[in-house]
Amino acid sequence: MSDLIEGYLGKTTEGKKSRLPAKLDFIQSFTGGFLALFMWAHMMLVASILVSNDFMYYVTKLLEGSFIFEGGNPLLVSIAALVIFVIFIVHAALGMRKLPGNFRQYQVMKAHSKSMGHDDTKLWFTQAFTGFAMFFLGSVHLYVIMTHSGDIGPYESSDRVWSEYMWPLYILLLLAVEFHGTIGLYRLCVKWGWFDGENPKQTRKTLKKLKWALTVFFLVLGFASLAAYMKIGYENAQKGTVGQKYTPTAQIMKYELKTKTLGGIA
């Protein structure tokens, strides 16, 4: 009953203002910050393809726990993706509290933003739009990773990007993630007063410049990585080797050396 009263009045049965909105705000900030930092780390791991196919392969095996299980265990990746998916859903659900509930509210917010001409308000609208898009795009991506964690690698991932036509989704997801994440971290710093120092106004300007620099950096890195996967996937399609598992160079050389040795003995 007390929860029902608090839900209607915004106050507890003792007449005090509810602390629930503040707690939900904190959880939203925490999950958002975690996801943004995770996506930066994820982008660096995905970009391992730019170093070499072998490097990307060994990074994948490392994430599969190859230092514990021989050959790695893709189930670890599925579990990690599931955890991220749960955090993603919680953050999205909490973020929906701030979105306009109907067209009238949207008109009011849009008119307010236009009349003020405030850059941070415009950034909020961008974050809201990209967050809405991510709810659908990100869910598809995470579901694919959870259910096909054994199909991650230089060839496997490239075939999914090119031959399974996932590249349009990844282009949209990349744009949404990078704009949403960097704006989110910037707004977290402003909201909680991180790095304010003696001149908060100047700090905000510096943070905004840093935000745009990070956005450009990760977009360039992301599109370069996506182009590399598309190139490999296209080449596999041309050679008719779609679906072939990647074999690292060291294993190929070992196999060839073993074959030559056996041939010499024979």
C-alpha positions in Angstrom: 0.0 0.0 0.0 2.9 2.4 0.9 4.4 1.8 -2.6 1.0 2.6 -4.2 0.7 5.9 -2.2 4.2 6.8 -3.1 3.5 6.1 -6.8 0.6 8.5 -6.8 1.8 11.3 -4.6 5.6 11.1 -5.0 5.8 11.0 -1.2 6.2 8.2 1.3 3.5 7.5 3.9 5.6 9.6 6.4 5.1 12.6 4.1 8.7 12.7 2.9 9.6 13.1 -0.7 10.5 9.8 -2.4 14.2 9.0 -2.9 13.3 6.6 -5.6 13.8 9.0 -8.6 17.3 9.9 -7.3 18.2 6.2 -6.9 16.9 5.4 -10.4 18.9 8.3 -11.7 22.1 7.0 -10.1 21.5 3.5 -11.5 20.9 5.0 -15.0 24.1 7.0 -14.7 26.1 4.0 -13.5 24.8 1.6 -16.2 25.2 4.2 -18.9 28.8 5.0 -17.9 29.6 1.3 -17.7 28.2 0.6 -21.1 29.9 3.6 -22.7 33.3 2.5 -21.4 32.6 -1.1 -22.4 31.8 0.0 -25.9 35.1 1.8 -26.2 36.9 -1.3 -25.0 34.8 -3.4 -27.4 35.7 -1.1 -30.3 39.4 -1.5 -29.6 39.0 -5.3 -29.5 37.0 -5.3 -32.8 39.7 -3.1 -34.4 42.3 -5.9 -33.8 41.5 -6.9 -37.4 43.4 -3.8 -38.5 46.6 -5.3 -37.1 46.2 -8.7 -38.7 43.9 -11.7 -39.0 46.1 -13.7 -36.6 46.0 -10.9 -34.0 42.2 -10.8 -34.2 42.0 -14.6 -33.9 44.2 -14.7 -30.8 42.3 -11.8 -29.2 39.1 -13.8 -29.8 40.6 -16.9 -28.2 41.8 -14.9 -25.2 38.2 -13.7 -24.6 37.1 -17.3 -24.9 39.4 -18.1 -22.0 42.1 -20.0 -23.9 44.4 -19.5 -21.0 42.1 -21.7 -19.0 40.4 -23.9 -21.5 42.4 -25.5 -24.4 41.2 -23.8 -27.6 38.9 -21.5 -25.6 35.2 -21.9 -24.8 32.7 -19.7 -26.7 30.2 -20.1 -23.8 32.2 -17.5 -21.9 31.5 -14.9 -24.7 27.8 -15.9 -24.6 27.6 -15.3 -20.8 29.4 -12.0 -21.1 27.0 -10.9 -23.9 24.0 -11.9 -21.7 25.3 -9.8 -18.8 25.8 -6.8 -21.1 22.3 -7.4 -22.6 20.7 -7.3 -19.1 22.6 -4.1 -18.2 21.6 -2.7 -21.6 17.9 -3.4 -21.0 18.0 -1.9 -17.5 19.6 1.3 -18.8 17.2 1.5 -21.7 14.2 1.1 -19.4 15.4 3.8 -17.0 16.2 6.1 -19.9 12.6 5.8 -21.2 11.5 7.7 -18.1 13.0 10.9 -19.5 11.5 10.6 -23.0 8.3 12.5 -23.9 5.2 10.3 -23.3 3.1 11.7 -26.1 3.3 14.0 -29.1 2.2 17.0 -27.1 5.1 16.6 -24.7 7.5 16.2 -27.6 6.2 19.5 -29.1 6.7 21.3 -25.8 10.3 20.0 -25.4 11.1 20.8 -29.1 9.8 24.4 -28.8 11.7 24.8 -25.5 14.9 23.6 -27.2 14.4 25.9 -30.2 13.7 29.0 -28.2 16.7 28.5 -25.9 19.1 27.5 -28.6 21.1 25.6 -25.9 23.7 23.2 -27.3 23.4 20.8 -24.4 19.7 20.5 -24.9 20.3 19.7 -28.6 22.8 17.0 -27.5 20.1 15.5 -25.2 17.8 15.2 -28.2 20.5 13.5 -30.2 21.2 11.2 -27.3 17.5 10.4 -27.0 17.1 9.6 -30.7 20.3 7.4 -30.9 19.3 5.7 -27.7 15.9 4.8 -29.2 17.6 3.4 -32.3 20.1 1.5 -30.2 17.4 -0.3 -28.4 16.5 -2.2 -31.6 19.9 -2.3 -33.3 21.9 -3.2 -30.2 19.4 -5.9 -29.2 19.9 -7.7 -32.6 23.6 -7.5 -32.3 23.7 -8.8 -28.8 21.3 -11.7 -29.6 23.5 -12.7 -32.6 26.6 -12.8 -30.3 24.8 -14.7 -27.6 23.6 -17.4 -30.0 26.6 -17.5 -32.3 29.5 -17.0 -30.0 31.4 -19.8 -31.6 31.3 -18.0 -35.0 33.6 -15.1 -34.1 36.9 -14.7 -35.9 38.5 -13.1 -38.9 36.6 -15.2 -41.4 33.5 -16.0 -39.4 32.8 -12.4 -38.4 33.6 -11.1 -41.9 31.2 -13.6 -43.5 28.5 -12.5 -41.1 29.1 -8.9 -42.0 29.2 -9.3 -45.8 27.5 -12.6 -46.8 24.8 -12.4 -44.2 24.2 -8.7 -45.0 24.8 -7.4 -41.5 26.9 -4.4 -42.6 23.9 -2.0 -43.0 22.9 -2.7 -39.4 26.5 -2.3 -38.2 26.8 1.1 -39.9 23.7 2.4 -38.2 24.7 0.8 -34.9 28.2 2.3 -35.0 26.8 5.8 -35.6 24.2 5.4 -32.8 26.6 4.0 -30.3 29.4 6.5 -30.8 27.2 9.6 -30.6 25.1 8.2 -27.8 28.1 7.0 -25.7 30.3 10.1 -26.0 27.3 12.5 -25.4 26.3 10.3 -22.4 29.8 10.5 -20.8 29.9 14.2 -21.4 26.5 14.7 -19.7 27.5 12.5 -16.8 30.6 14.7 -16.2 28.4 17.8 -16.2 25.5 16.3 -14.2 27.7 15.0 -11.4 30.2 17.8 -11.4 33.2 15.7 -12.3 36.4 17.7 -13.2 34.6 21.0 -12.5 37.6 22.5 -10.8 37.6 26.2 -10.1 36.1 27.2 -13.4 33.1 24.8 -14.3 32.2 26.8 -17.4 35.6 26.4 -18.9 35.7 22.8 -17.9 32.4 22.2 -19.8 33.9 23.7 -22.9 37.0 21.5 -22.6 34.9 18.4 -22.0 32.7 19.2 -25.1 35.9 19.5 -27.3 37.1 16.2 -25.9 33.7 14.6 -26.5 33.8 15.5 -30.2 37.4 14.4 -30.5 36.5 11.0 -29.1 33.5 10.8 -31.3 35.5 11.4 -34.4 38.3 9.0 -33.3 36.0 6.1 -32.6 33.9 6.7 -35.7 37.1 6.6 -37.9 38.3 3.5 -36.1 34.9 1.8 -36.3 34.4 2.4 -40.0 38.0 1.4 -40.8 37.4 -1.9 -38.9 34.0 -2.5 -40.6 35.6 -1.9 -44.0 38.3 -4.5 -43.2 35.7 -7.1 -42.3 33.7 -6.3 -45.4 36.8 -6.7 -47.6 37.6 -10.1 -46.1 34.0 -11.2 -46.4 33.8 -10.0 -50.0 37.0 -11.9 -50.8 35.7 -15.1 -49.2 32.5 -14.8 -51.2 34.5 -14.5 -54.4 36.6 -17.5 -53.6 33.6 -19.6 -52.5 34.9 -20.1 -49.0 32.1 -18.6 -47.0 31.6 -20.4 -43.7 35.2 -21.6 -43.6 36.8 -21.3 -40.1 40.0 -19.3 -39.9 43.2 -21.1 -39.2 46.1 -19.0 -37.8 49.3 -18.8 -39.8 51.3 -20.6 -37.1 49.1 -23.7 -37.3 49.3 -23.7 -41.1 53.1 -23.5 -41.0 53.3 -26.3 -38.4 51.0 -28.5 -40.5 53.1 -27.9 -43.7 56.3 -28.6 -41.8 54.9 -31.8 -40.4 53.7 -32.9 -43.8 57.1 -32.3 -45.4 58.8 -34.2 -42.6 56.6 -37.2 -43.0 57.0 -37.1 -46.8 60.8 -37.1 -46.4 60.7 -40.2 -44.1 58.4 -42.0 -46.4 
